[in-house]
Amino acid sequence: MADFDQELDASGLNCPLPILRAKKSLAGLSVGQVLHIIATDPGSVKDFEAFAKQTGNELMESKEEGGKFHFLIKKA
């Protein structure tokens, strides 16, 4: 997994909480910094794809590992 500047563990949270927390975390980052999000909600895969498109932030990585979903979002 690539380097990241901040990690957000949204395990156990259901939609829309992982997105809302990610939005808040990204607000505190500088342009070009990367947020690593860990989620357990399978719906978060589509949610984060849509979130990246809507906000213009880059979804650099999206993968599932051991029942957890990992996302890397670069702030635009």
N, C-alpha and C positions, 0 to 999 in steps of 0.2 A: 504494500500500500504506500502511496506517495506521502510526502511530508504534509503536515497540516499545522495550523497555528492555534486552533482551539478545538476541543472536543465537547460534544453535546451527547449525553446519554439519555435517550428518550425511550428506553426499554420499558415495557409495560404500559406505555401511553397509547391511546387510540386516537385516530383522526378526530379532530384537526390538531390536537395538541403537539405532535412532533413538528408540524409545519409552523405553528405559532411560536414555539420555542426556538426553532431554527431562525425564524424571521428576526426575533429579538436578539439572538446571538450574532447574527450577521450585521445587525445595526451597529454593534460595538466593534466590528472589525474594519480594517482599512481596505481600500480597493486592492485586489490582488491577493489578499489573505485567504486562507482555505479553512473551512469549517468541516470537521469530521462528525457525522451524525450516526449514532447507533440507534436502531429502532427494532421493535419486535412485531409491529403491525404490518401484515403483508400488504395492506392497502397503501402503505407509505411509498412503495416503489412507484406507483403511478402518480401519487401525490407529489413526490419530489420532482418527477419529470415535468409535471404541469407547473409546479412552483418555479422551477428554473426558467421555463419558457416565459411565464408571466412577469417575472421580476428581472429577467435579463442576466441573472447570475448563471455561471457555468456549472453544470452537473458534470464533474470530471470523472466520477466513478460511482457505480451502483452495483453492489454485489451482495449475495446472500452467503452467510457462513455460519454453520451450526445453529440455524434457526433465528439468527439475527441478521438484520439488514444494515449494510454499511454504505454511507453516501459521503462523497467529497464534493463540496460546493465551493467554488471560487467566487468571491465577491467581485461584482462588476463595477 
